[in-house]
Amino acid sequence: MSDKIRREKKSGKKIAALIFVFVSVFCLVFFAARGRFQAPIANKTVALILSPFQNSISWIGDKLSFITTTVSDIMHVHEQNKILLSEVEELRAKNIAANEFEAENQRLRALLGYKQVAVQFDLEPARVIGRDAATWSSMIIVNRGTADGIANDMAVVTEMGLVGHVIDAGINTSKVQLILDPRSSVGTLIQRPESRVAGIVEGDLNNPTMPRMVNIPKNSDVIVGDVIVTSGFGGVYPKGIVVGKIKDIQNEESGLLKYGVVETTVNFQKLEDVAIITQSREAPPAPLEQNNQQ
């Protein structure tokens, strides 16, 4: 019984092999002769069988082409975006630099305009390069020193008015004491012709941004809004430099004197460029019959 089964299996294998050989030969003959004669039925049959595979291959090819094109476009856009971002950053940096140059030019033009007006002074332009951390509102450092002809006690100004004076001239840099410093004192006058009241402007510990004009007699003609200029006494500050204006008037505790709160014409918070008066051709004023003037 088992021998019969083995013979049937072998017979089945032979038949399958023959069928495979027949189909193979048929395909070889069909494709070899495809270009020589027409076999509509065979062509239709093969086309029908291969159609799903061709459609799938065509769909896959289209998708692969789309994906490849899309990826290429994305990479191109990414590279263009990097280039554009780099150009934007470069333009932003150039714009910032241009704005900074423009601001500096405006400040220097203003100082130059002041130099052309204040012909009685020899001015040395200087840049603020630092501030004393312990006395931020009282001291600045400028980039001019003895090598530039700078010496102690030279007055420092801007086109807006008085800044202070040099207290420590180094070779290439100098320390400048601002008029906001409580240790500073500036001999001043009320500019109004009918007043001309003299006083001293000094820094106020309780109000670091607004100094005071002190030693004003109680019955003196001083009003809010009066412009204050240097009196020229003391040899440090030449006469006629604007200091500020009276913002408020208060009585001293003694009751005999009063003082004026001064709003300076110089914005010390934005101080960047200054000019040092290296020489003044203005004759010193005649002495006043009043004490405590600088």
MIVO-293276 format. One record per residue: residue in three letters; z, x, y of N, C-alpha, C in turn. Coordinates in Angstrom, 3 decimals, decimal comma. Atoms other than C-alpha are relative to their C-alpha. Example, Ala and Ser with C-alpha at 12.3 -4.5 7.8 and 13.67 -1.06 7.14 Angstrom:
! residues 2
  rest       n.Z       n.X       n.Y      ca.Z      ca.X      ca.Y       c.Z       c.X       c.Y
   ALA     0,000     0,890    -1,190     7,800    12,300    -4,500     0,000     0,900     1,200
   SER    -0,060    -0,820    -1,190     7,140    13,670    -1,060     0,730    -0,770     1,090
//
This chain:
! residues 294
  rest       n.Z       n.X       n.Y      ca.Z      ca.X      ca.Y       c.Z       c.X       c.Y
   MET     0,000     0,839    -1,202     0,000     0,000     0,000     0,000     0,870     1,247
   SER    -0,076    -0,925    -1,125     0,835     2,801     2,320    -1,298     0,766     0,175
   ASP     1,289    -0,701    -0,116    -2,443     4,587     1,518    -1,017    -0,865     0,707
   LYS     0,945     0,920    -0,643    -4,369     1,502     2,581     0,246    -0,043     1,514
   ILE    -0,328     0,048    -1,433    -2,521     1,418     5,916    -0,477     1,270     0,681
   ARG     0,443    -1,268    -0,600    -3,257     5,080     6,491    -1,508     0,009     0,183
   ARG     1,462     0,027    -0,102    -6,956     4,520     5,769    -0,442    -0,897     1,159
   GLU     0,364     0,909    -1,104    -7,053     1,569     8,218     0,252     0,672     1,359
   LYS    -0,293    -0,685    -1,256    -5,403     3,669    10,961    -1,044     1,051     0,318
   LYS     1,035    -1,015    -0,219    -7,860     6,488    10,480    -1,314    -0,638     0,400
   SER     1,245     0,712    -0,309   -10,715     3,999    10,541     0,027    -0,497     1,438
   GLY    -0,124     0,491    -1,385    -9,388     2,527    13,801    -0,185     1,122     1,010
   LYS     0,143    -1,152    -0,896    -9,178     5,952    15,400    -1,452     0,431     0,116
   LYS     1,412    -0,383    -0,024   -12,741     6,692    14,388    -0,793    -0,965     0,864
   ILE     0,737     0,998    -0,784   -13,981     3,439    15,880     0,261     0,221     1,499
   ALA    -0,329    -0,230    -1,410   -12,103     4,142    19,159    -0,706     1,239     0,525
   ALA     0,684    -1,222    -0,418   -13,574     7,645    19,302    -1,474    -0,252     0,216
   LEU     1,420     0,319    -0,141   -17,062     6,267    18,732    -0,258    -0,793     1,278
   ILE     0,157     0,802    -1,229   -16,589     3,696    21,505     0,087     0,899     1,228
   PHE    -0,166    -0,919    -1,129   -15,347     6,423    23,891    -1,231     0,854     0,198
   VAL     1,210    -0,833    -0,079   -18,345     8,628    23,029    -1,160    -0,816     0,514
   PHE     1,112     0,862    -0,419   -20,718     5,702    23,490     0,064    -0,285     1,496
   VAL    -0,155     0,294    -1,433   -19,321     4,783    26,872    -0,300     1,230     0,838
   SER     0,239    -1,240    -0,740   -19,389     8,416    27,973    -1,474     0,304     0,093
   VAL     1,441    -0,257     0,012   -23,002     8,841    26,913    -0,716    -0,981     0,910
   PHE     0,621     1,018    -0,841   -23,906     5,571    28,616     0,157     0,350     1,488
   CYS    -0,236    -0,355    -1,408   -22,300     6,696    31,869    -0,829     1,190     0,419
   LEU     0,791    -1,181    -0,330   -24,000    10,076    31,729    -1,470    -0,352     0,167
   VAL     1,415     0,386    -0,083   -27,387     8,517    31,052    -0,237    -0,850     1,248
   PHE     0,162     0,898    -1,146   -26,807     5,862    33,742    -0,036     0,764     1,319
   PHE    -0,039    -0,743    -1,266   -25,834     8,280    36,503    -1,135     1,010     0,096
   ALA     1,115    -0,952    -0,027   -28,516    10,791    35,469    -1,306    -0,700     0,364
   ALA     1,247     0,719    -0,233   -31,203     8,130    35,597     0,072    -0,932     1,194
   ARG    -0,204     0,963    -1,099   -29,804     6,267    38,616    -1,046     0,148     1,087
   GLY     0,983    -0,227    -1,065   -32,221     7,889    40,998    -1,429    -0,173    -0,464
   ARG     1,374     0,050     0,513   -35,270     7,471    38,709    -0,497    -1,425    -0,249
   PHE     0,435     1,394     0,220   -35,309     3,762    37,928     1,108    -0,934     0,428
   GLN    -0,918     1,013    -0,465   -33,622     0,571    39,051     0,602    -0,738    -1,185
   ALA    -0,705     0,775     1,036   -31,005    -1,086    36,874     0,940    -0,942     0,733
   PRO    -0,786     0,891    -0,855   -29,819    -4,026    38,975     1,286    -0,471    -0,631
   ILE    -1,190     0,553     0,647   -27,438    -5,438    36,422     1,068     1,073    -0,129
   ALA    -0,958    -1,096     0,170   -25,834    -2,079    35,687     0,583     0,408     1,356
   ASN    -0,479    -0,373    -1,325   -25,671    -1,251    39,393     1,029    -0,982     0,525
   LYS    -0,932     1,022    -0,454   -24,014    -4,533    40,178     1,324     0,088    -0,735
   THR    -1,232    -0,087     0,796   -21,573    -4,079    37,350     0,872     1,166     0,470
   VAL    -0,743    -1,181    -0,449   -20,615    -0,574    38,421     0,558    -0,214     1,397
   ALA    -0,455     0,247    -1,369   -20,425    -1,636    42,080     1,198    -0,933     0,005
   LEU    -1,111     0,942     0,084   -18,188    -4,539    41,129     1,273     0,678    -0,476
   ILE    -1,173    -0,699     0,538   -15,909    -2,256    39,128     0,566     0,983     1,024
   LEU    -0,442    -1,041    -0,926   -15,805     0,486    41,754     0,376    -0,520     1,385
   SER    -0,226     0,544    -1,341   -15,609    -1,829    44,789     1,458     0,057     0,443
   PRO    -1,401    -0,075    -0,459   -11,779    -2,137    44,857     0,453     1,416     0,311
   PHE    -0,385    -1,400    -0,237   -11,409     1,617    44,534    -0,628     0,544     1,276
   GLN     0,673    -0,456    -1,211   -13,983     2,256    47,252     0,669    -0,566     1,252
   ASN    -0,677     0,616    -1,147   -12,295    -0,227    49,583     1,348     0,666     0,273
   SER    -1,308    -0,644    -0,170    -8,912     1,364    48,915    -0,142     1,389     0,600
   ILE     0,225    -1,353    -0,508   -10,268     4,844    49,465    -0,434    -0,037     1,465
   SER     0,447     0,135    -1,387   -12,026     3,711    52,645     1,167    -0,355     0,918
   TRP    -1,165     0,412    -0,816    -8,802     2,017    53,926     0,958     1,169     0,212
   ILE    -0,888    -1,167    -0,097    -6,736     5,098    53,118    -0,599     1,046     0,934
   GLY     0,660    -0,966    -0,881    -9,318     7,301    54,824     0,113    -0,388     1,459
   ASP    -0,137     0,470    -1,391    -9,268     5,124    57,943     1,412     0,223     0,517
   LYS    -1,394    -0,162    -0,410    -5,460     5,189    58,056     0,342     1,465     0,231
   LEU    -0,256    -1,434    -0,173    -5,343     8,941    57,529    -0,652     0,526     1,271
   SER     0,687    -0,421    -1,222    -7,907     9,406    60,295     0,752    -0,479     1,231
   PHE    -0,757     0,551    -1,127    -5,903     7,108    62,605     1,295     0,780     0,226
   ILE    -1,261    -0,733    -0,103    -2,640     8,901    61,805    -0,234     1,405     0,552
   THR     0,309    -1,351    -0,461    -4,239    12,314    62,290    -0,332     0,011     1,493
   THR     0,373     0,091    -1,408    -5,779    11,246    65,603     1,207    -0,299     0,877
   THR    -1,191     0,375    -0,767    -2,518     9,649    66,766     0,950     1,184     0,157
   VAL    -0,879    -1,165    -0,054    -0,450    12,709    65,863    -0,565     1,052     0,955
   SER     0,635    -0,975    -0,897    -2,966    14,930    67,635     0,158    -0,414     1,458
   ASP    -0,160     0,505    -1,373    -2,833    12,698    70,727     1,441     0,172     0,477
   ILE    -1,415    -0,132    -0,363     0,971    12,690    70,681     0,339     1,454     0,322
   MET    -0,257    -1,416    -0,256     1,070    16,480    70,424    -0,626     0,437     1,323
   HIS     0,674    -0,350    -1,256    -1,431    16,751    73,269     0,783    -0,536     1,189
   VAL    -0,787     0,606    -1,077     0,578    14,340    75,434     1,318     0,752     0,191
   HIS    -1,253    -0,746    -0,077     3,772    16,246    74,584    -0,196     1,319     0,745
   GLU     0,278    -1,266    -0,668     2,223    19,540    75,672    -0,300    -0,225     1,483
   GLN     0,291     0,313    -1,393     0,844    17,937    78,837     1,278    -0,367     0,761
   ASN    -1,258     0,392    -0,619     4,263    16,441    79,524     0,860     1,223     0,321
   LYS    -0,744    -1,234    -0,243     5,910    19,861    79,175    -0,571     0,740     1,205
   ILE     0,639    -0,689    -1,121     3,383    21,343    81,573     0,321    -0,711     1,315
   LEU    -0,276     0,774    -1,207     3,885    18,506    84,073     1,458     0,139     0,428
   LEU    -1,410    -0,171    -0,334     7,683    18,799    83,856     0,256     1,362     0,629
   SER    -0,153    -1,346    -0,563     7,420    22,526    84,488    -0,542     0,044     1,426
   GLU     0,567     0,024    -1,343     5,174    21,879    87,489     0,893    -0,769     0,969
   VAL    -0,904     0,789    -0,843     7,560    19,217    88,807     1,212     0,827     0,405
   GLU    -1,155    -0,851    -0,302    10,526    21,615    88,548    -0,374     1,090     0,994
   GLU     0,452    -1,057    -0,915     8,519    24,335    90,269    -0,213    -0,559     1,407
   LEU     0,212     0,627    -1,300     7,476    21,957    93,053     1,318    -0,396     0,653
   ARG    -1,307     0,366    -0,548    11,062    20,720    93,433     0,698     1,227     0,586
   ALA    -0,624    -1,236    -0,495    12,309    24,301    93,758    -0,668     0,470     1,290
   LYS     0,715    -0,410    -1,209     9,588    25,079    96,296     0,346    -0,917     1,171
   ASN    -0,341     0,956    -1,051    10,433    21,912    98,219     1,389     0,279     0,573
   ILE    -1,359    -0,330    -0,448    14,127    22,825    98,333    -0,028     1,259     0,865
   ALA     0,098    -1,246    -0,766    13,256    26,343    99,476    -0,658    -0,243     1,359
   ALA     0,689     0,297    -1,258    10,862    24,962   102,102     0,929    -0,728     0,972
   ASN    -0,948     0,719    -0,857    13,523    22,561   103,401     1,062     0,944     0,559
   GLU    -1,014    -0,963    -0,447    16,039    25,404   103,543    -0,571     0,914     1,084
   PHE     0,644    -0,838    -1,011    13,579    27,608   105,443    -0,176    -0,770     1,306
   GLU     0,198     0,813    -1,190    12,835    24,749   107,822     1,312    -0,177     0,760
   ALA    -1,315     0,148    -0,645    16,549    24,153   108,479     0,419     1,298     0,674
   GLU    -0,348    -1,300    -0,585    17,072    27,876   109,050    -0,840     0,272     1,249
   ASN     0,864    -0,211    -1,165    14,083    28,027   111,387     0,461    -0,826     1,194
   GLN    -0,495     0,843    -1,086    15,475    25,125   113,399     1,239     0,599     0,644
   ARG    -1,221    -0,615    -0,550    18,843    26,841   113,752    -0,339     1,251     0,816
   LEU     0,356    -1,233    -0,699    17,246    30,151   114,726    -0,766    -0,291     1,287
   ARG     0,713     0,384    -1,228    14,929    28,429   117,207     0,988    -0,478     1,064
   ALA    -1,019     0,464    -0,948    17,963    26,762   118,757     0,741     1,183     0,613
   LEU    -0,658    -1,196    -0,531    19,716    30,135   119,068    -0,921     0,769     0,937
   LEU     0,960    -0,694    -0,863    16,551    31,655   120,494    -0,124    -0,710     1,341
   GLY     0,048     0,762    -1,243    16,373    28,836   123,039     1,220     0,270     0,864
   TYR    -1,224    -0,312    -0,743    19,990    29,502   124,014    -0,079     1,403     0,599
   LYS     0,116    -1,378    -0,487    19,234    33,230   124,324    -0,901     0,064     1,229
   GLN     0,911    -0,004    -1,141    16,370    32,472   126,713     0,639    -0,629     1,236
   VAL    -0,693     0,642    -1,129    18,643    30,274   128,838     1,156     0,866     0,493
   ALA    -1,178    -0,808    -0,361    21,764    32,470   128,744    -0,427     1,445     0,215
   VAL     0,567    -1,330    -0,250    20,000    35,468   130,250     1,077     0,998     0,430
   GLN    -1,075    -0,907    -0,410    23,342    36,896   131,447     0,679     0,671    -1,190
   PHE    -0,620    -0,554     1,205    24,272    37,683   127,812    -1,025     0,757    -0,841
   ASP     0,760    -0,623     1,090    22,952    40,148   125,250     0,580    -0,552    -1,295
   LEU    -0,459     0,697     1,198    23,132    38,278   121,943    -0,516     0,686    -1,262
   GLU     0,372    -0,531     1,320    23,111    39,609   118,373     0,151    -1,139    -1,016
   PRO    -0,092     1,087     0,982    22,221    36,895   115,823     0,746     0,466    -1,254
   ALA    -0,758    -0,316     1,216    24,471    36,772   112,751     0,075    -1,243    -0,871
   ARG    -0,117     1,098     0,963    24,827    34,666   109,633     1,395    -0,037    -0,584
   VAL    -1,314     0,162     0,627    28,052    33,264   108,261    -0,171     0,208    -1,506
   ILE     0,137    -0,319     1,421    28,458    34,784   104,792     1,283    -0,257    -0,777
   GLY    -1,239     0,269     0,728    32,023    33,793   103,966     1,062    -0,587     0,910
   ARG    -1,171     0,525    -0,708    35,268    32,142   104,929     1,247     0,488    -0,710
   ASP    -1,277    -0,408     0,577    38,826    33,270   104,395     0,605    -1,205    -0,712
   ALA    -0,491     1,129     0,792    40,133    31,065   101,569     1,364    -0,480     0,482
   ALA    -1,352     0,370    -0,433    43,700    31,141   102,905    -0,016    -0,695     1,360
   THR     0,091     0,615    -1,339    42,608    30,178   106,439    -1,428    -0,491     0,207
   TRP     1,392     0,430     0,054    39,382    28,279   105,782    -0,506    -0,456     1,365
   SER     0,431     0,541    -1,286    39,301    26,592   109,181     0,294     0,948     1,159
   SER    -0,415    -0,913    -1,069    40,480    29,656   111,107    -0,808     1,289     0,058
   MET     0,641    -1,308     0,061    38,358    32,621   110,012    -1,337    -0,101    -0,740
   ILE     1,278    -0,121     0,694    34,723    33,333   109,103    -0,385     1,473    -0,074
   ILE     0,531    -1,361     0,143    32,873    36,471   107,992    -1,491    -0,058     0,281
   VAL     1,422    -0,032    -0,340    29,467    37,336   109,466    -0,613     1,322    -0,463
   ASN     0,713    -1,158     0,562    26,814    39,813   108,326    -0,438     1,012     1,056
   ARG     0,265    -1,028    -1,007    26,936    42,064   111,392     1,280     0,793     0,222
   GLY    -1,155    -0,860    -0,197    29,198    45,056   112,067    -0,277     1,088     1,013
   THR     0,125    -1,087    -0,970    29,578    48,280   113,960    -1,376     0,660    -0,043
   ALA     1,355    -0,563     0,112    26,213    49,478   112,617    -0,999    -0,782     0,842
   ASP     0,871     0,841    -0,829    24,690    46,611   114,642     0,488    -0,066     1,445
   GLY    -0,521    -0,007    -1,368    26,669    47,389   117,795     1,109    -0,999     0,241
   ILE    -1,072     0,987    -0,130    29,452    44,886   117,102     1,346     0,710     0,109
   ALA    -1,337    -0,569    -0,185    33,014    45,647   118,261     1,017    -1,137     0,085
   ASN    -1,070     0,997    -0,111    36,356    43,863   118,300     0,003    -0,643     1,387
   ASP    -0,151     0,787    -1,232    36,970    41,197   120,964    -1,314    -0,454     0,605
   MET     1,252     0,570    -0,489    33,305    40,262   121,321    -0,009    -1,496    -0,304
   ALA     0,052     1,453     0,166    32,817    36,531   121,826    -1,145    -0,399    -0,921
   VAL     0,998     0,519     0,940    30,899    34,526   119,237    -0,312    -1,442     0,390
   VAL     0,421     1,317    -0,475    28,872    31,434   120,162    -1,124    -0,552    -0,880
   THR     1,262     0,579     0,450    26,152    29,040   119,065    -0,623    -0,647     1,229
   GLU     0,632     0,700    -1,128    23,726    27,105   121,238     0,820    -1,214     0,448
   MET    -0,828     1,161    -0,336    26,301    24,275   121,155     1,248     0,380     0,783
   GLY    -1,204    -0,378    -0,726    29,234    26,267   122,499     0,758     1,130    -0,661
   LEU    -0,834    -1,122     0,413    32,124    28,625   121,773     0,459    -0,145    -1,448
   VAL    -0,448    -0,048     1,393    32,978    29,651   118,189     1,326     0,742    -0,122
   GLY    -1,203    -0,817     0,101    35,603    32,383   118,545    -0,288     1,407     0,468
   HIS     0,256    -1,389    -0,365    35,759    36,167   118,806     0,270     0,916    -1,191
   VAL    -0,126    -0,980     1,082    35,527    39,234   116,567     1,388     0,630     0,050
   ILE    -1,325    -0,640     0,046    38,920    40,519   115,417     0,020     1,212    -0,924
   ASP     0,027    -1,144     0,917    37,894    43,012   112,727    -1,446     0,339    -0,317
   ALA     1,396    -0,399     0,187    34,501    44,729   112,964    -0,089     1,107    -1,039
   GLY     0,267    -1,027     0,997    33,496    46,574   109,810    -1,365     0,619     0,236
   ILE     1,291    -0,673    -0,179    30,391    48,657   109,274    -1,150    -1,000    -0,028
   ASN     1,101     0,952     0,169    28,148    45,822   108,067     0,431    -1,466     0,109
   THR    -0,509     1,365    -0,127    30,367    42,731   108,321     1,159    -0,026     0,992
   SER    -1,104     0,142    -0,948    32,928    41,362   110,753     0,726    -1,314    -0,254
   LYS    -0,795     1,219     0,057    35,771    38,844   110,719     0,063    -0,606     1,400
   VAL    -0,013     0,722    -1,270    35,664    36,206   113,427     1,122    -1,031    -0,038
   GLN    -1,062     0,998    -0,119    38,731    34,230   114,507    -0,550    -1,189     0,784
   LEU     0,510     1,200    -0,635    37,736    30,648   115,320     0,981    -0,521     1,043
   ILE    -0,880     0,599    -1,005    39,094    28,753   118,296     0,881    -1,084    -0,618
   LEU    -0,853     0,960     0,708    40,579    26,348   115,713     1,289     0,641    -0,500
   ASP    -1,175    -0,722     0,500    43,078    29,035   114,688     1,175    -0,198     0,964
   PRO    -1,177     0,165    -0,870    46,606    28,264   116,003     0,405     1,284     0,712
   ARG    -0,319    -1,278    -0,643    46,927    31,984   116,828    -0,964     0,339     1,131
   SER     1,004    -0,258    -1,031    43,889    31,810   119,104     0,384    -0,701     1,300
   SER    -0,196     0,648    -1,300    44,053    31,037   122,823    -1,175     0,348     0,902
   VAL     1,188    -0,174    -0,829    41,152    30,550   125,196     0,282    -0,560     1,392
   GLY    -0,139     0,475    -1,376    41,412    30,341   128,982    -1,149    -0,923     0,345
   THR     1,038     1,002    -0,240    39,531    27,200   130,028     0,185    -0,700     1,344
   LEU     0,008     0,817    -1,206    38,670    24,948   132,963    -0,639    -1,354    -0,306
   ILE     0,731     1,264     0,021    37,753    21,313   133,356    -1,259     0,192     0,849
   GLN     1,261    -0,300    -0,675    34,076    21,509   134,322    -0,256    -0,917     1,203
   ARG     0,239     0,968    -1,079    34,122    18,446   136,612     0,379     0,616     1,352
   PRO    -0,239    -0,710    -1,270    33,810    19,781   140,198     1,254    -0,456     0,743
   GLU    -1,154     0,489    -0,736    36,494    17,549   141,676     1,317     0,228    -0,729
   SER    -1,219    -0,270     0,766    38,976    18,576   138,954     0,292     1,494    -0,053
   ARG    -0,138    -1,455     0,180    38,625    22,253   137,911     1,416     0,394    -0,410
   VAL    -1,348    -0,293     0,484    42,052    22,088   136,246    -0,077     1,070    -1,080
   ALA    -0,027    -1,093     0,973    42,893    25,230   134,265     1,010    -0,296    -1,107
   GLY    -0,910     0,151     1,129    44,532    25,322   130,859    -0,355     0,982    -1,088
   ILE     0,259    -0,889     1,143    44,587    27,086   127,509    -0,322    -0,851    -1,220
   VAL     0,366     0,684     1,243    42,803    25,860   124,364     0,489     0,837    -1,168
   GLU    -0,522    -0,678     1,189    44,572    26,735   121,129    -0,071    -0,935    -1,202
   GLY     0,053     0,797     1,214    44,441    25,575   117,511     1,271    -0,805    -0,213
   ASP    -1,128     0,893     0,265    46,700    22,785   116,294     0,236    -0,055    -1,507
   LEU    -0,322     0,026     1,435    48,448    23,128   112,917    -0,065    -1,408    -0,571
   ASN    -0,031     1,381     0,484    48,765    19,355   112,661    -1,374    -0,667     0,010
   ASN     1,358     0,547    -0,064    45,082    18,763   113,391    -0,989     1,164    -0,004
   PRO     0,767    -1,253     0,090    43,051    21,748   112,114    -1,414    -0,070     0,566
   THR     1,387     0,093    -0,481    39,660    20,402   113,258    -0,102    -0,273     1,494
   MET     0,035     0,315    -1,431    40,660    19,519   116,837     1,094     0,780     0,723
   PRO    -1,006    -0,780    -0,752    42,377    22,124   119,055     0,540    -0,797     1,185
   ARG    -0,613     0,655    -1,151    44,452    21,290   122,120    -0,180     0,843     1,256
   MET    -0,042    -0,675    -1,304    44,160    22,143   125,816     1,403    -0,229     0,548
   VAL    -1,410     0,113    -0,368    47,750    22,876   126,790     0,244     0,574     1,399
   ASN    -0,430    -0,505    -1,320    49,710    23,836   129,920    -0,679    -0,735     1,151
   ILE     0,593     0,804    -1,064    48,215    21,004   131,955     1,127    -0,714     0,755
   PRO    -1,024     0,730    -0,763    50,522    19,793   134,775    -0,177    -1,511    -0,134
   LYS     0,028     1,429     0,288    51,433    16,137   134,350    -0,823    -0,786     1,010
   ASN     0,723     0,732    -1,047    49,863    15,061   137,661    -1,413     0,534     0,233
   SER     1,336    -0,592    -0,155    46,623    17,028   137,133    -1,090    -1,049    -0,231
   ASP     1,158     0,899     0,116    43,233    15,338   137,414    -0,802     0,354    -1,257
   VAL     0,687    -0,193     1,283    42,219    15,372   133,747    -0,138    -1,368    -0,651
   ILE     0,235     1,306     0,608    40,638    12,355   132,080    -0,760     0,171    -1,314
   VAL     0,737    -0,008     1,268    39,208    11,484   128,681    -1,498     0,088     0,287
   GLY     1,436    -0,209    -0,189    35,609    12,663   128,445    -0,328     1,223     0,824
   ASP     0,246    -1,220    -0,774    36,048    15,713   130,687    -0,505     1,130    -0,904
   VAL     0,543    -1,151     0,728    33,989    18,716   129,543     0,826     1,232     0,338
   ILE    -0,803    -1,219    -0,154    35,911    21,969   129,019    -0,893     1,213    -0,188
   VAL     0,749    -1,252     0,113    34,385    25,427   129,618     0,977     1,157     0,120
   THR    -0,845    -1,190    -0,118    35,759    28,945   129,408     0,156     0,391     1,458
   SER    -0,282    -0,397    -1,388    37,393    30,208   132,573    -0,401     1,443     0,283
   GLY     0,389    -1,398    -0,182    36,495    33,866   131,982     1,158     0,949     0,153
   PHE    -1,156    -0,883    -0,154    40,045    35,201   132,336     0,387     0,617    -1,342
   GLY    -0,451    -0,685     1,202    41,298    37,763   129,838    -0,975     1,028    -0,510
   GLY     0,962    -1,019     0,393    38,093    39,736   129,332    -0,644    -0,198    -1,359
   VAL     0,595     0,229     1,326    37,238    38,293   125,903    -1,145    -0,992     0,090
   TYR     1,008     1,059    -0,066    35,349    35,113   126,691    -0,604    -0,063     1,399
   PRO     0,638     0,130    -1,319    32,799    35,111   129,538     0,149    -1,420     0,539
   LYS    -0,186     1,286    -0,649    33,011    32,273   132,002    -1,179    -0,941    -0,252
   GLY     1,037     1,021     0,020    31,108    29,011   131,608    -0,499    -0,423    -1,364
   ILE     0,434     0,412     1,342    30,751    28,710   127,815     0,690    -1,325    -0,359
   VAL    -0,549     1,314     0,330    31,214    25,111   126,685     0,907     0,104    -1,231
   VAL    -0,955     0,025     1,108    34,241    24,555   124,439     0,022    -1,368    -0,662
   GLY    -0,052     1,351     0,542    34,328    20,768   124,030     0,288    -0,996     1,102
   LYS    -0,364     1,007    -1,000    35,520    17,624   125,732     1,340    -0,641    -0,378
   ILE    -1,302     0,622     0,213    38,821    15,811   126,153    -0,183    -1,316    -0,757
   LYS     0,078     1,209     0,822    39,185    13,206   123,397     1,189    -0,920     0,229
   ASP    -1,221     0,776    -0,213    42,749    12,101   124,136     0,965     0,836     0,841
   ILE    -0,998    -0,701    -0,827    45,618    12,984   126,516     1,393    -0,465    -0,419
   GLN    -1,368     0,296     0,424    49,260    13,200   125,433     0,981     0,772     0,887
   ASN    -1,060    -0,690    -0,749    52,516    14,115   127,226     0,764     0,946    -0,919
   GLU    -0,850    -0,926     0,734    54,474    17,156   126,117     1,418    -0,577    -0,089
   GLU    -1,372     0,502     0,176    58,043    16,581   124,897     0,866     0,253     1,225
   SER    -0,802    -0,314    -1,197    59,421    18,219   128,036    -0,211    -1,015     1,109
   GLY     0,309     0,975    -1,040    57,776    15,561   130,179    -0,601     0,599     1,242
   LEU     0,535    -0,665    -1,189    56,589    18,153   132,701    -1,493     0,321    -0,141
   LEU     1,390    -0,358     0,259    53,267    18,963   131,095    -0,654    -1,027    -0,926
   LYS     0,744     0,812     0,961    50,572    17,217   129,140    -1,055     0,877    -0,662
   TYR     1,058    -0,756     0,690    47,903    18,331   126,739    -1,131    -0,961    -0,366
   GLY     1,173     0,782     0,380    44,411    17,178   125,865    -0,461     0,369    -1,396
   VAL     0,601    -0,230     1,322    43,098    16,768   122,330    -1,491     0,253     0,217
   VAL     1,367    -0,450    -0,290    39,752    18,593   122,297    -0,924    -0,258    -1,185
   GLU     1,076     0,140     0,991    36,660    17,544   120,392    -1,021     1,103     0,280
   THR     0,868    -1,157    -0,238    34,688    20,791   120,029    -1,469    -0,402    -0,077
   THR     1,441     0,253     0,063    30,947    20,827   120,659    -0,624     0,656    -1,222
   VAL     0,476    -0,660     1,225    30,496    23,182   117,682     0,554    -0,744    -1,212
   ASN    -0,430     0,601     1,263    30,600    21,547   114,242     0,375     1,137    -0,950
   PHE    -0,448    -1,145     0,798    32,706    24,106   112,400    -0,167    -0,234    -1,503
   GLN     0,227     0,285     1,413    32,178    22,348   109,070    -1,410     0,406    -0,445
   LYS     1,400    -0,307     0,321    28,441    23,123   109,246    -0,454     1,318     0,614
   LEU     0,316    -1,262    -0,671    28,608    26,576   110,809    -0,716     0,955    -0,955
   GLU     0,789    -0,896     0,855    25,864    28,811   109,329    -0,539     1,210     0,752
   ASP     0,562    -1,094    -0,804    24,271    30,897   112,099     0,693     0,025     1,356
   VAL    -0,692    -0,173    -1,278    25,972    32,300   115,199    -0,671     1,138     0,766
   ALA     0,458    -1,138    -0,808    25,315    34,790   118,003     1,226     0,677     0,604
   ILE    -1,114    -0,783    -0,539    27,648    37,570   119,103    -0,418     0,553     1,361
   ILE     0,292    -0,509    -1,347    27,771    38,388   122,808     0,418     1,472     0,054
   THR    -0,289    -1,438    -0,012    27,491    42,177   122,836     0,195     0,540     1,413
   GLN    -0,169    -0,429    -1,385    27,302    42,413   126,623    -0,200    -1,200     0,920
   SER     0,123     1,052    -1,011    27,810    40,101   129,593    -0,212     0,633     1,369
   ARG     0,288    -0,522    -1,338    26,285    40,774   133,020     0,574    -0,900     1,087
   GLU    -0,623     0,901    -0,961    28,351    38,054   134,642     1,263     0,645     0,574
   ALA    -1,188    -0,576    -0,649    30,959    39,225   137,148     1,230    -0,811    -0,376
   PRO    -1,212     0,735     0,354    34,513    38,334   136,123     0,499    -0,823     1,175
   PRO    -0,482     0,862    -1,082    36,128    35,504   138,114     1,196     0,605     0,711
   ALA    -1,185    -0,437    -0,758    38,758    36,023   140,754     1,256    -0,522    -0,685
   PRO    -1,235     0,430     0,668    42,363    35,800   139,475     0,506    -1,337     0,525
   LEU    -0,616     1,270    -0,382    44,047    32,407   139,465     1,492     0,194     0,165
   GLU    -1,450    -0,040    -0,184    47,544    31,861   140,680     0,644    -0,933    -1,028
   GLN    -0,585     0,838     1,051    48,637    30,424   137,312     0,300     0,878    -1,199
   ASN    -0,409    -0,811     1,145    50,445    31,888   134,329    -0,646    -0,501    -1,292
   ASN     0,403     0,342     1,381    49,547    31,888   130,622    -1,501    -0,232    -0,125
   GLN     1,430     0,084     0,206    45,830    32,283   131,075    -0,462     1,218    -0,779
   GLN     0,548    -1,114     0,772    43,814    34,398   128,653    -1,085     0,694     0,793
//
